[in-house]
Amino acid sequence: MSLTEARFHGLIDDLQQAVEDIFEDSDLDVDLENSAGVLSVRFESGSQIILSRQESLRQLWLAARSGGFHFDYDEATGRWICDASDEPLGELLARVTLEQVGEELEFPDL
């Protein structure tokens, strides 16, 4: 069953807010910008992570220094799962944050 447009937007809005909260609560010096469904996380080093909604595909896309990743929502687990690696979004976010700024953050339940 595919996500309705309203449910998709609600899930993405909640997810992006959760990611913002985790970065804001961390000790990292980050600049967060959320506009038109795109959350940009800019680190002090100049590198960034971008989370964007792809409405027509009902996917979440993540762009990082190590590449681009596409996520589908898994109703059974309530998590966003990478369509190429089956890696949950939270684990991939933790990995790219560590790769880009050398800090370990946890993104539980994402």
MMTF fields as JSON, N, C-alpha, C and O atoms, coordinates in Angstrom:
{
  "mmtfVersion": "1.0.0",
  "mmtfProducer": "UNKNOWN",
  "numBonds": 439,
  "numAtoms": 440,
  "numGroups": 110,
  "numChains": 1,
  "numModels": 1,
  "chainsPerModel": [1],
  "groupsPerChain": [110],
  "chainIdList": ["A"],
  "bondAtomList": [4, 2, 8, 6, 12, 10, 16, 14, 20, 18, 24, 22, 28, 26, 32, 30, 36, 34, 40, 38, 44, 42, 48, 46, 52, 50, 56, 54, 60, 58, 64, 62, 68, 66, 72, 70, 76, 74, 80, 78, 84, 82, 88, 86, 92, 90, 96, 94, 100, 98, 104, 102, 108, 106, 112, 110, 116, 114, 120, 118, 124, 122, 128, 126, 132, 130, 136, 134, 140, 138, 144, 142, 148, 146, 152, 150, 156, 154, 160, 158, 164, 162, 168, 166, 172, 170, 176, 174, 180, 178, 184, 182, 188, 186, 192, 190, 196, 194, 200, 198, 204, 202, 208, 206, 212, 210, 216, 214, 220, 218, 224, 222, 228, 226, 232, 230, 236, 234, 240, 238, 244, 242, 248, 246, 252, 250, 256, 254, 260, 258, 264, 262, 268, 266, 272, 270, 276, 274, 280, 278, 284, 282, 288, 286, 292, 290, 296, 294, 300, 298, 304, 302, 308, 306, 312, 310, 316, 314, 320, 318, 324, 322, 328, 326, 332, 330, 336, 334, 340, 338, 344, 342, 348, 346, 352, 350, 356, 354, 360, 358, 364, 362, 368, 366, 372, 370, 376, 374, 380, 378, 384, 382, 388, 386, 392, 390, 396, 394, 400, 398, 404, 402, 408, 406, 412, 410, 416, 414, 420, 418, 424, 422, 428, 426, 432, 430, 436, 434],
  "bondOrderList": [1, 1, 1, 1, 1, 1, 1, 1, 1, 1, 1, 1, 1, 1, 1, 1, 1, 1, 1, 1, 1, 1, 1, 1, 1, 1, 1, 1, 1, 1, 1, 1, 1, 1, 1, 1, 1, 1, 1, 1, 1, 1, 1, 1, 1, 1, 1, 1, 1, 1, 1, 1, 1, 1, 1, 1, 1, 1, 1, 1, 1, 1, 1, 1, 1, 1, 1, 1, 1, 1, 1, 1, 1, 1, 1, 1, 1, 1, 1, 1, 1, 1, 1, 1, 1, 1, 1, 1, 1, 1, 1, 1, 1, 1, 1, 1, 1, 1, 1, 1, 1, 1, 1, 1, 1, 1, 1, 1, 1],
  "groupList": [{"groupName": "MET", "atomNameList": ["N", "CA", "C", "O"], "elementList": ["N", "C", "C", "O"], "formalChargeList": [0, 0, 0, 0], "bondAtomList": [1, 0, 2, 1, 3, 2], "bondOrderList": [1, 1, 2], "singleLetterCode": "M", "chemCompType": "L-PEPTIDE LINKING"}, {"groupName": "SER", "atomNameList": ["N", "CA", "C", "O"], "elementList": ["N", "C", "C", "O"], "formalChargeList": [0, 0, 0, 0], "bondAtomList": [1, 0, 2, 1, 3, 2], "bondOrderList": [1, 1, 2], "singleLetterCode": "S", "chemCompType": "L-PEPTIDE LINKING"}, {"groupName": "LEU", "atomNameList": ["N", "CA", "C", "O"], "elementList": ["N", "C", "C", "O"], "formalChargeList": [0, 0, 0, 0], "bondAtomList": [1, 0, 2, 1, 3, 2], "bondOrderList": [1, 1, 2], "singleLetterCode": "L", "chemCompType": "L-PEPTIDE LINKING"}, {"groupName": "THR", "atomNameList": ["N", "CA", "C", "O"], "elementList": ["N", "C", "C", "O"], "formalChargeList": [0, 0, 0, 0], "bondAtomList": [1, 0, 2, 1, 3, 2], "bondOrderList": [1, 1, 2], "singleLetterCode": "T", "chemCompType": "L-PEPTIDE LINKING"}, {"groupName": "GLU", "atomNameList": ["N", "CA", "C", "O"], "elementList": ["N", "C", "C", "O"], "formalChargeList": [0, 0, 0, 0], "bondAtomList": [1, 0, 2, 1, 3, 2], "bondOrderList": [1, 1, 2], "singleLetterCode": "E", "chemCompType": "L-PEPTIDE LINKING"}, {"groupName": "ALA", "atomNameList": ["N", "CA", "C", "O"], "elementList": ["N", "C", "C", "O"], "formalChargeList": [0, 0, 0, 0], "bondAtomList": [1, 0, 2, 1, 3, 2], "bondOrderList": [1, 1, 2], "singleLetterCode": "A", "chemCompType": "L-PEPTIDE LINKING"}, {"groupName": "ARG", "atomNameList": ["N", "CA", "C", "O"], "elementList": ["N", "C", "C", "O"], "formalChargeList": [0, 0, 0, 0], "bondAtomList": [1, 0, 2, 1, 3, 2], "bondOrderList": [1, 1, 2], "singleLetterCode": "R", "chemCompType": "L-PEPTIDE LINKING"}, {"groupName": "PHE", "atomNameList": ["N", "CA", "C", "O"], "elementList": ["N", "C", "C", "O"], "formalChargeList": [0, 0, 0, 0], "bondAtomList": [1, 0, 2, 1, 3, 2], "bondOrderList": [1, 1, 2], "singleLetterCode": "F", "chemCompType": "L-PEPTIDE LINKING"}, {"groupName": "HIS", "atomNameList": ["N", "CA", "C", "O"], "elementList": ["N", "C", "C", "O"], "formalChargeList": [0, 0, 0, 0], "bondAtomList": [1, 0, 2, 1, 3, 2], "bondOrderList": [1, 1, 2], "singleLetterCode": "H", "chemCompType": "L-PEPTIDE LINKING"}, {"groupName": "GLY", "atomNameList": ["N", "CA", "C", "O"], "elementList": ["N", "C", "C", "O"], "formalChargeList": [0, 0, 0, 0], "bondAtomList": [1, 0, 2, 1, 3, 2], "bondOrderList": [1, 1, 2], "singleLetterCode": "G", "chemCompType": "PEPTIDE LINKING"}, {"groupName": "ILE", "atomNameList": ["N", "CA", "C", "O"], "elementList": ["N", "C", "C", "O"], "formalChargeList": [0, 0, 0, 0], "bondAtomList": [1, 0, 2, 1, 3, 2], "bondOrderList": [1, 1, 2], "singleLetterCode": "I", "chemCompType": "L-PEPTIDE LINKING"}, {"groupName": "ASP", "atomNameList": ["N", "CA", "C", "O"], "elementList": ["N", "C", "C", "O"], "formalChargeList": [0, 0, 0, 0], "bondAtomList": [1, 0, 2, 1, 3, 2], "bondOrderList": [1, 1, 2], "singleLetterCode": "D", "chemCompType": "L-PEPTIDE LINKING"}, {"groupName": "GLN", "atomNameList": ["N", "CA", "C", "O"], "elementList": ["N", "C", "C", "O"], "formalChargeList": [0, 0, 0, 0], "bondAtomList": [1, 0, 2, 1, 3, 2], "bondOrderList": [1, 1, 2], "singleLetterCode": "Q", "chemCompType": "L-PEPTIDE LINKING"}, {"groupName": "VAL", "atomNameList": ["N", "CA", "C", "O"], "elementList": ["N", "C", "C", "O"], "formalChargeList": [0, 0, 0, 0], "bondAtomList": [1, 0, 2, 1, 3, 2], "bondOrderList": [1, 1, 2], "singleLetterCode": "V", "chemCompType": "L-PEPTIDE LINKING"}, {"groupName": "ASN", "atomNameList": ["N", "CA", "C", "O"], "elementList": ["N", "C", "C", "O"], "formalChargeList": [0, 0, 0, 0], "bondAtomList": [1, 0, 2, 1, 3, 2], "bondOrderList": [1, 1, 2], "singleLetterCode": "N", "chemCompType": "L-PEPTIDE LINKING"}, {"groupName": "TRP", "atomNameList": ["N", "CA", "C", "O"], "elementList": ["N", "C", "C", "O"], "formalChargeList": [0, 0, 0, 0], "bondAtomList": [1, 0, 2, 1, 3, 2], "bondOrderList": [1, 1, 2], "singleLetterCode": "W", "chemCompType": "L-PEPTIDE LINKING"}, {"groupName": "TYR", "atomNameList": ["N", "CA", "C", "O"], "elementList": ["N", "C", "C", "O"], "formalChargeList": [0, 0, 0, 0], "bondAtomList": [1, 0, 2, 1, 3, 2], "bondOrderList": [1, 1, 2], "singleLetterCode": "Y", "chemCompType": "L-PEPTIDE LINKING"}, {"groupName": "CYS", "atomNameList": ["N", "CA", "C", "O"], "elementList": ["N", "C", "C", "O"], "formalChargeList": [0, 0, 0, 0], "bondAtomList": [1, 0, 2, 1, 3, 2], "bondOrderList": [1, 1, 2], "singleLetterCode": "C", "chemCompType": "L-PEPTIDE LINKING"}, {"groupName": "PRO", "atomNameList": ["N", "CA", "C", "O"], "elementList": ["N", "C", "C", "O"], "formalChargeList": [0, 0, 0, 0], "bondAtomList": [1, 0, 2, 1, 3, 2], "bondOrderList": [1, 1, 2], "singleLetterCode": "P", "chemCompType": "L-PEPTIDE LINKING"}],
  "groupTypeList": [0, 1, 2, 3, 4, 5, 6, 7, 8, 9, 2, 10, 11, 11, 2, 12, 12, 5, 13, 4, 11, 10, 7, 4, 11, 1, 11, 2, 11, 13, 11, 2, 4, 14, 1, 5, 9, 13, 2, 1, 13, 6, 7, 4, 1, 9, 1, 12, 10, 10, 2, 1, 6, 12, 4, 1, 2, 6, 12, 2, 15, 2, 5, 5, 6, 1, 9, 9, 7, 8, 7, 11, 16, 11, 4, 5, 3, 9, 6, 15, 10, 17, 11, 5, 1, 11, 4, 18, 2, 9, 4, 2, 2, 5, 6, 13, 3, 2, 4, 12, 13, 9, 4, 4, 2, 4, 7, 18, 11, 2],
  "groupIdList": [1, 2, 3, 4, 5, 6, 7, 8, 9, 10, 11, 12, 13, 14, 15, 16, 17, 18, 19, 20, 21, 22, 23, 24, 25, 26, 27, 28, 29, 30, 31, 32, 33, 34, 35, 36, 37, 38, 39, 40, 41, 42, 43, 44, 45, 46, 47, 48, 49, 50, 51, 52, 53, 54, 55, 56, 57, 58, 59, 60, 61, 62, 63, 64, 65, 66, 67, 68, 69, 70, 71, 72, 73, 74, 75, 76, 77, 78, 79, 80, 81, 82, 83, 84, 85, 86, 87, 88, 89, 90, 91, 92, 93, 94, 95, 96, 97, 98, 99, 100, 101, 102, 103, 104, 105, 106, 107, 108, 109, 110],
  "secStructList": [7, 7, 7, 7, 2, 2, 2, 2, 2, 2, 2, 2, 2, 2, 2, 2, 2, 2, 2, 2, 2, 2, 2, 2, 2, 1, 1, 1, 7, 3, 3, 3, 3, 3, 3, 6, 6, 3, 3, 3, 3, 3, 3, 6, 6, 1, 7, 3, 3, 3, 3, 3, 3, 3, 4, 4, 4, 6, 3, 3, 3, 3, 3, 3, 6, 6, 3, 3, 3, 3, 3, 3, 3, 3, 6, 6, 6, 6, 3, 3, 3, 3, 6, 6, 6, 7, 7, 5, 2, 2, 2, 2, 2, 2, 2, 2, 2, 2, 2, 2, 2, 1, 7, 7, 7, 7, 7, 6, 6, 7],
  "xCoordList": [0.84, 0.0, 0.883, 1.786, 0.608, 1.432, 0.897, -0.271, 1.771, 1.412, 0.513, 0.712, -0.468, -1.241, -0.35, 0.643, -0.721, 0.071, 0.122, 1.177, -1.026, -1.072, -0.209, 0.524, -0.294, 0.513, 1.994, 2.808, 2.346, 3.743, 4.296, 5.367, 3.558, 4.043, 4.131, 5.068, 3.167, 3.212, 4.425, 5.088, 4.707, 5.877, 7.173, 8.052, 7.299, 8.521, 8.661, 9.753, 7.556, 7.624, 8.1, 8.969, 7.519, 7.912, 9.368, 10.097, 9.785, 11.165, 12.148, 13.136, 11.874, 12.804, 12.889, 13.965, 11.779, 11.806, 12.64, 13.403, 12.496, 13.28, 14.772, 15.581, 15.14, 16.553, 17.067, 18.164, 16.282, 16.677, 16.913, 17.915, 15.991, 16.108, 17.388, 18.062, 17.731, 18.941, 20.177, 21.074, 20.241, 21.397, 21.435, 22.509, 20.274, 20.243, 20.67, 21.285, 20.348, 20.7, 22.142, 22.634, 22.812, 24.199, 25.15, 24.739, 26.414, 27.433, 28.029, 28.955, 27.504, 28.038, 27.616, 26.518, 28.513, 28.202, 27.584, 28.296, 26.244, 25.547, 24.614, 24.123, 24.385, 23.406, 22.302, 22.543, 21.095, 19.961, 19.024, 18.672, 18.627, 17.66, 16.641, 16.998, 15.369, 14.299, 13.355, 12.667, 13.334, 12.525, 12.002, 12.764, 10.724, 10.087, 10.39, 10.626, 10.379, 10.576, 12.016, 12.283, 12.949, 14.376, 15.025, 14.982, 15.626, 16.365, 17.85, 18.375, 18.525, 19.974, 20.661, 20.316, 21.641, 22.45, 23.863, 24.561, 24.278, 25.622, 26.507, 26.179, 27.647, 28.588, 29.617, 29.807, 30.278, 31.311, 32.396, 32.976, 32.666, 33.696, 33.289, 34.118, 32.017, 31.522, 30.795, 30.081, 30.97, 30.258, 28.797, 28.449, 27.959, 26.551, 25.866, 26.354, 24.726, 23.824, 22.49, 22.033, 21.875, 20.595, 19.562, 19.779, 18.445, 17.305, 16.185, 15.76, 15.704, 14.639, 13.547, 13.798, 12.338, 11.203, 11.049, 11.179, 10.774, 10.502, 9.047, 8.737, 8.178, 6.748, 6.23, 5.481, 6.614, 6.052, 6.431, 5.687, 7.592, 8.045, 7.705, 7.882, 7.212, 6.949, 8.229, 8.204, 9.341, 10.635, 11.245, 10.884, 12.184, 13.051, 14.436, 14.932, 15.057, 16.399, 17.368, 17.059, 18.544, 19.596, 20.836, 21.284, 21.386, 22.635, 23.706, 23.509, 24.846, 25.98, 27.251, 27.208, 28.365, 29.631, 29.876, 30.472, 29.413, 29.652, 28.667, 28.8, 27.675, 26.77, 25.326, 25.005, 24.462, 23.036, 22.341, 22.724, 21.329, 20.621, 19.127, 18.664, 18.374, 16.923, 16.264, 16.67, 15.244, 14.589, 13.098, 12.431, 12.595, 11.161, 10.69, 11.434, 9.452, 8.901, 8.395, 7.649, 8.808, 8.38, 7.316, 7.614, 6.076, 4.96, 5.137, 4.769, 5.702, 5.828, 6.729, 6.44, 7.815, 8.76, 8.615, 9.137, 7.904, 7.771, 9.065, 9.312, 9.901, 11.203, 11.401, 10.776, 12.284, 12.694, 13.889, 14.873, 13.798, 14.811, 15.421, 14.699, 16.752, 17.454, 17.087, 17.16, 16.693, 16.257, 17.403, 17.167, 18.64, 19.792, 20.457, 20.947, 20.476, 21.243, 20.394, 20.903, 19.127, 18.238, 18.682, 18.245, 19.54, 20.005, 18.955, 18.495, 18.564, 17.622, 18.236, 19.448, 17.388, 17.843, 18.687, 19.725, 18.262, 18.994, 20.433, 21.344, 20.635, 21.997, 22.832, 24.005, 22.223, 22.972, 23.301, 24.403, 22.368, 22.636, 23.779, 24.641, 23.783, 24.868, 26.201, 27.212, 26.198, 27.443, 27.959, 29.15, 27.078, 27.568, 27.959, 28.87, 27.294, 27.707, 29.099, 29.933, 29.353, 30.686, 31.727, 32.812, 31.409, 32.338, 32.654, 33.797, 31.645, 31.83, 32.392, 33.115, 32.073, 32.551, 33.234, 33.668, 33.335, 34.055, 33.352, 33.985, 32.054, 31.288, 30.242, 29.612, 30.081, 29.074, 27.78, 27.738, 26.732, 25.401, 24.499, 24.733, 23.478, 22.524, 21.206, 20.737, 20.629, 19.342, 18.402, 18.07, 17.975, 17.161, 15.801, 15.206, 15.327, 13.979, 13.727, 12.575, 14.786, 14.577, 14.874, 14.762],
  "yCoordList": [-1.185, 0.0, 1.246, 1.384, 2.133, 3.343, 4.391, 4.376, 5.274, 6.343, 7.363, 7.698, 7.853, 8.981, 10.219, 10.256, 11.215, 12.448, 13.082, 13.528, 13.117, 13.736, 12.968, 13.573, 11.654, 10.844, 11.006, 11.144, 10.99, 11.171, 12.483, 12.505, 13.581, 14.884, 14.925, 15.501, 14.322, 14.271, 13.508, 13.934, 12.376, 11.573, 12.335, 12.331, 12.986, 13.748, 14.931, 15.199, 15.645, 16.787, 16.335, 16.964, 15.234, 14.718, 14.267, 14.519, 13.61, 13.126, 14.287, 14.283, 15.278, 16.403, 17.149, 17.617, 17.268, 17.917, 17.105, 17.67, 15.787, 14.923, 15.059, 15.124, 15.101, 15.256, 16.617, 16.711, 17.672, 19.001, 18.993, 19.523, 18.393, 18.358, 17.655, 18.113, 16.554, 15.811, 16.661, 16.707, 17.334, 18.192, 19.393, 19.777, 19.992, 21.147, 20.768, 21.571, 19.551, 19.096, 18.592, 18.314, 18.478, 17.99, 19.148, 20.306, 18.816, 19.837, 20.345, 21.156, 19.872, 20.279, 21.698, 22.139, 22.403, 23.734, 23.543, 23.335, 23.616, 23.372, 24.527, 25.224, 24.709, 25.67, 24.855, 24.148, 24.948, 24.173, 25.09, 26.175, 24.634, 25.386, 24.414, 23.44, 24.683, 23.826, 24.69, 25.563, 24.434, 25.246, 24.393, 23.664, 24.484, 23.795, 22.301, 21.719, 21.69, 20.246, 19.784, 18.589, 20.725, 20.39, 20.841, 22.02, 19.885, 20.196, 20.139, 19.089, 21.274, 21.347, 21.469, 22.323, 20.6, 20.616, 20.979, 20.175, 22.207, 22.659, 22.634, 23.199, 21.956, 21.842, 22.95, 23.582, 23.175, 24.211, 24.023, 24.997, 22.768, 22.455, 22.842, 22.841, 23.171, 23.507, 22.361, 22.572, 21.144, 20.017, 20.065, 20.734, 19.357, 19.371, 18.05, 17.232, 17.878, 16.762, 17.393, 18.329, 16.877, 17.425, 16.308, 15.268, 16.538, 15.615, 16.289, 17.391, 15.627, 16.238, 15.233, 14.042, 15.744, 14.879, 14.824, 15.833, 13.646, 13.444, 12.983, 11.792, 13.974, 13.72, 12.716, 11.807, 12.864, 11.99, 10.525, 9.626, 10.283, 8.915, 8.44, 7.265, 9.366, 9.076, 8.56, 7.611, 9.215, 8.844, 10.028, 11.184, 9.695, 10.67, 10.472, 9.347, 11.553, 11.468, 12.147, 13.183, 11.546, 12.094, 12.277, 11.344, 13.482, 13.763, 14.047, 14.852, 13.37, 13.543, 13.495, 13.228, 13.754, 13.728, 12.362, 12.275, 11.307, 9.952, 9.522, 8.436, 10.374, 10.036, 10.374, 11.044, 9.89, 10.108, 8.802, 7.735, 8.89, 7.71, 7.966, 9.069, 6.949, 7.058, 6.12, 4.966, 6.62, 5.865, 5.73, 6.672, 4.528, 4.245, 4.025, 3.517, 4.408, 4.209, 2.778, 2.283, 2.127, 0.766, 0.816, 1.081, 0.56, 0.619, -0.383, -0.103, -1.549, -2.605, -2.175, -2.474, -1.477, -1.072, 0.403, 0.831, 1.179, 2.603, 3.361, 4.38, 2.856, 3.484, 3.715, 3.068, 4.653, 4.907, 4.006, 4.014, 3.223, 2.222, 2.551, 2.836, 2.508, 2.784, 1.718, 0.521, 2.161, 1.206, 0.415, -0.601, 0.862, 0.148, -0.798, -1.859, -0.415, -1.189, -1.779, -2.561, -1.423, -1.826, -1.263, -1.748, -0.252, 0.382, 1.385, 2.205, 1.34, 2.344, 3.741, 3.904, 4.733, 6.118, 6.524, 7.164, 6.166, 6.571, 6.078, 6.808, 4.834, 4.28, 4.991, 5.288, 5.264, 5.939, 7.377, 7.853, 8.067, 9.432, 9.448, 10.326, 8.48, 8.394, 8.173, 8.772, 7.309, 6.997, 8.208, 8.515, 8.905, 10.043, 11.216, 11.97, 11.385, 12.44, 12.147, 13.048, 10.901, 10.507, 10.712, 11.228, 10.315, 10.469, 11.937, 12.283, 12.796, 14.185, 15.091, 16.039, 14.817, 15.718, 14.999, 15.639, 13.68, 12.935, 12.86, 12.575, 13.111, 13.059, 11.948, 11.736, 11.25, 10.2, 10.757, 11.234, 10.69, 11.058, 9.849, 9.02, 9.755, 8.683, 9.242, 10.288, 8.535, 8.905, 7.725, 7.007, 7.523, 6.336, 6.39, 7.457, 5.243, 5.088, 5.837, 6.095, 6.192, 6.85, 5.864, 6.206],
  "zCoordList": [0.0, 0.0, 0.0, 0.825, -0.926, -0.991, -0.014, 0.374, 0.354, 1.286, 0.609, -0.559, 1.338, 0.823, 0.88, 1.606, 0.113, 0.107, 1.491, 1.941, 2.162, 3.494, 4.496, 5.278, 4.471, 5.399, 5.091, 6.004, 3.813, 3.406, 3.954, 4.56, 3.739, 4.213, 5.738, 6.29, 6.415, 7.874, 8.384, 9.329, 7.748, 8.147, 7.921, 8.782, 6.776, 6.476, 7.426, 7.928, 7.677, 8.602, 9.983, 10.586, 10.476, 11.793, 11.798, 12.757, 10.741, 10.636, 10.623, 11.358, 9.786, 9.694, 11.02, 11.394, 11.732, 13.043, 14.03, 14.815, 13.991, 14.885, 14.594, 15.519, 13.311, 12.934, 13.395, 13.947, 13.173, 13.638, 15.145, 15.623, 15.89, 17.357, 17.787, 18.71, 17.137, 17.502, 17.249, 18.091, 16.104, 15.827, 16.77, 17.232, 17.064, 17.968, 19.382, 20.083, 19.8, 21.148, 21.247, 22.341, 20.103, 20.103, 20.397, 20.468, 20.565, 20.787, 19.479, 19.49, 18.356, 17.058, 16.712, 17.05, 16.03, 15.524, 14.143, 13.16, 14.075, 12.812, 12.491, 13.379, 11.201, 10.716, 10.068, 9.09, 10.604, 10.098, 9.332, 9.795, 8.151, 7.369, 6.807, 6.146, 7.072, 6.586, 5.762, 6.292, 4.459, 3.561, 2.412, 1.776, 2.154, 1.023, 0.999, -0.06, 2.181, 2.244, 2.176, 2.048, 2.262, 2.214, 3.518, 3.872, 4.227, 5.452, 5.141, 4.77, 5.294, 5.082, 6.427, 7.244, 6.645, 7.858, 7.423, 6.804, 7.755, 7.385, 8.621, 9.664, 8.468, 9.576, 9.51, 8.471, 10.63, 10.723, 9.663, 9.183, 9.301, 8.309, 6.888, 5.978, 6.704, 5.371, 4.693, 3.713, 5.207, 4.61, 5.045, 6.019, 4.322, 4.68, 4.364, 3.584, 4.996, 4.742, 4.374, 5.03, 3.329, 2.886, 2.837, 2.214, 3.499, 3.47, 2.694, 3.04, 1.643, 0.847, 0.536, 0.351, 0.484, 0.152, -1.367, -2.06, -1.855, -3.274, -3.37, -3.339, -3.488, -3.359, -4.383, -4.026, -5.639, -6.674, -6.459, -6.851, -5.837, -5.582, -4.173, -3.85, -3.324, -1.91, -1.239, -0.455, -1.575, -1.004, -0.276, -0.496, 0.597, 1.242, 0.647, 0.583, 0.216, -0.336, 0.62, 1.209, 0.763, 1.607, 0.746, 0.078, 0.767, 0.061, 1.104, 2.014, 0.957, 1.865, 1.029, -0.171, 1.666, 0.947, 0.296, -0.778, 0.954, 0.444, -0.646, -1.208, -0.945, -2.037, -1.743, -0.762, -2.625, -2.486, -2.132, -2.612, -1.298, -0.811, -0.885, -0.593, -1.273, -1.405, -0.408, -0.269, 0.286, 1.351, 1.088, 0.661, 1.358, 1.315, 2.741, 3.58, 3.01, 4.345, 4.486, 3.641, 5.556, 5.849, 6.938, 8.102, 6.545, 7.5, 8.647, 9.788, 8.33, 9.346, 10.499, 11.658, 10.187, 11.229, 11.616, 12.645, 10.788, 11.054, 10.839, 11.485, 9.919, 9.668, 8.176, 7.335, 7.877, 6.494, 6.205, 6.944, 5.12, 4.788, 3.421, 2.466, 3.335, 2.079, 1.05, 1.33, -0.139, -1.155, -1.77, -2.423, -1.573, -2.139, -1.144, -1.529, 0.137, 1.12, 2.247, 3.049, 2.32, 3.415, 4.763, 5.807, 4.755, 5.986, 6.461, 5.666, 7.733, 8.247, 8.212, 8.356, 8.02, 7.93, 9.135, 8.967, 10.345, 11.54, 11.548, 11.939, 11.115, 11.066, 10.008, 10.233, 8.848, 7.795, 8.192, 7.922, 8.823, 9.299, 10.312, 10.267, 11.22, 12.206, 11.509, 11.878, 10.499, 9.776, 8.996, 9.06, 8.257, 7.47, 8.359, 8.014, 9.487, 10.424, 10.964, 11.053, 11.322, 11.796, 10.7, 10.969, 9.466, 8.347, 8.066, 7.77, 8.16, 7.747, 8.83, 8.524, 10.092, 11.151, 12.303, 13.26, 12.224, 13.24, 14.576, 15.592, 14.595, 15.839, 15.754, 14.718, 16.87, 16.918, 17.489, 18.623, 16.69, 17.149, 16.96, 16.082, 17.78, 17.624, 17.105, 17.553, 16.167, 15.583, 15.806, 14.863, 17.047, 17.361, 16.689, 16.539, 16.294, 15.754, 14.456, 14.108, 13.733, 12.43, 11.321, 10.143]
}
